[in-house]
Amino acid sequence: MLKLFKIVIIFLLLLSIPWKINGMDPDKQINKKNSIQIEGATLKYIGMYSITYEHLVLSLNSLNLFLSSGLGGWYFIPISQLYYGLSVPISINGIIGGRNSHFEFNLGLRYLFFNENSDEGISPYFPLINIGYRYQNPSGKGLIFRSYIGCTGIGIGIGKAF
């Protein structure tokens, strides 16, 4: 698992290199490269929430890739015990589409900090795999709204691009 984590970190670092790629119509380009978002997802007995910072690292035609990281929490409620703790999500977020509506996908890891009641046999790495809808103005200004489904269940998010 540590080898996979190292590969993901190296991949994320390579994506953060400021590439200059032409080919996108400047009128349709997302000009705002940063955003802050609040999001949460739940599915019956498991849930996660976070505040994340997102930065545009690559823009090709109708595909935009963002690097996202944040701080949040998680919980798991089996029949008789409550497990919870802090978490740090790190992911690559891609959006495809024009105008205001976009298809979004996320791929990454969430590192879980366990509380004293948590099972020590559980891996602290939780996969982040989501697909969904994202509303964002083509100029990148203003409100961002997200709804998605993935490993942690059904989620929503709201944020501001700047």
C-alpha positions in Angstrom: 0.0 0.0 0.0 2.9 2.3 0.7 4.2 1.8 -2.8 0.9 2.8 -4.3 0.8 5.9 -2.1 4.3 6.9 -3.3 3.2 6.4 -6.9 0.1 8.6 -6.4 2.2 11.3 -4.7 4.7 11.3 -7.6 1.9 11.4 -10.1 0.3 14.4 -8.3 3.6 16.2 -8.2 4.1 15.7 -11.9 0.7 17.2 -12.5 1.5 20.2 -10.5 4.3 21.2 -12.9 3.1 24.4 -14.7 2.6 23.0 -18.2 1.8 25.5 -21.0 -0.7 23.8 -23.3 -2.5 25.6 -26.0 -5.6 24.5 -27.8 -8.5 25.7 -25.7 -10.7 28.5 -26.9 -9.9 31.4 -24.6 -13.6 32.4 -24.4 -14.5 29.0 -23.0 -11.5 28.6 -20.7 -11.9 28.3 -17.0 -10.0 31.5 -15.9 -10.3 31.0 -12.2 -7.7 28.5 -11.1 -8.5 28.1 -7.4 -11.5 27.2 -5.3 -12.5 26.4 -1.8 -15.3 23.8 -1.3 -17.3 22.2 1.5 -18.5 18.7 0.8 -20.0 15.7 2.5 -21.0 12.2 1.5 -22.8 9.4 3.3 -24.1 5.9 2.8 -26.1 4.3 5.6 -23.4 3.7 8.3 -20.4 5.5 6.8 -19.7 9.1 6.0 -17.1 11.7 5.2 -16.9 15.4 5.1 -14.2 18.0 4.3 -13.2 21.5 3.4 -10.9 21.3 0.4 -8.7 23.6 -1.7 -8.6 23.0 -5.4 -6.1 24.3 -8.0 -6.3 24.0 -11.8 -3.1 22.2 -13.0 -4.0 21.2 -16.6 -6.5 22.5 -19.2 -7.0 20.7 -22.6 -9.9 21.6 -24.8 -13.0 20.6 -22.7 -11.0 18.7 -20.1 -9.7 20.4 -16.9 -7.7 18.6 -14.2 -7.5 20.0 -10.7 -5.4 18.9 -7.7 -7.4 18.9 -4.5 -6.4 18.6 -0.9 -8.2 19.4 2.4 -9.0 18.5 5.9 -12.1 16.8 7.2 -13.5 14.0 9.1 -15.1 10.5 8.8 -17.3 8.3 10.8 -18.4 4.6 10.7 -21.3 3.3 12.8 -21.4 -0.5 12.9 -24.1 -2.0 15.1 -22.7 -1.3 18.6 -19.8 1.1 18.2 -19.0 4.6 16.8 -15.7 5.1 15.1 -14.7 8.6 13.9 -11.7 10.8 13.4 -10.0 13.4 11.2 -9.0 12.8 7.6 -6.9 14.4 4.9 -8.2 13.9 1.3 -5.9 14.3 -1.7 -7.3 13.8 -5.2 -7.1 14.6 -8.9 -10.4 16.0 -10.0 -11.3 16.1 -13.7 -14.2 18.0 -15.3 -15.3 17.5 -18.9 -17.8 19.7 -20.7 -18.6 23.3 -21.6 -20.9 26.0 -20.6 -22.2 25.6 -17.0 -22.7 21.8 -16.7 -19.8 19.4 -16.4 -19.2 15.7 -15.9 -16.8 15.3 -13.0 -14.6 12.5 -11.8 -12.3 12.2 -8.8 -9.5 9.8 -8.1 -7.4 9.9 -5.0 -6.8 8.8 -1.4 -8.1 9.9 2.0 -5.8 9.3 4.9 -7.8 8.5 8.1 -6.7 9.4 11.6 -8.2 6.8 14.0 -9.6 7.5 17.5 -8.9 5.4 20.5 -11.9 3.1 19.8 -11.0 2.4 16.2 -9.9 -1.0 15.0 -6.1 -1.0 14.5 -6.4 -3.6 11.8 -8.0 -1.2 9.4 -5.8 0.5 6.7 -5.6 4.3 7.2 -5.8 4.8 3.4 -9.3 5.0 2.0 -9.8 5.3 -1.8 -11.6 8.3 -3.3 -13.4 7.3 -6.5 -16.3 9.5 -7.4 -18.3 10.4 -10.5 -20.9 13.1 -10.8 -22.2 16.5 -11.9 -20.6 19.8 -11.4 -22.0 23.3 -12.0 -19.4 25.9 -12.7 -19.5 29.0 -14.9 -17.2 28.6 -18.0 -15.3 31.8 -16.9 -14.7 30.0 -13.6 -16.3 32.8 -11.6 -18.6 32.4 -8.7 -20.5 29.4 -7.3 -19.5 25.8 -7.7 -22.1 23.1 -7.0 -21.3 19.4 -7.0 -23.3 16.2 -6.6 -21.6 12.8 -6.9 -21.7 9.1 -6.1 -18.7 7.0 -5.1 -16.9 5.0 -2.5 -18.3 6.9 0.4 -21.9 7.0 -0.9 -23.9 9.9 -2.3 -22.4 13.4 -1.8 -22.9 17.1 -2.4 -20.5 20.0 -2.3 -20.6 23.8 -2.6 -17.8 26.2 -3.1 -16.4 29.4 -4.5 -13.9 29.9 -7.4 -11.3 32.6 -7.1 
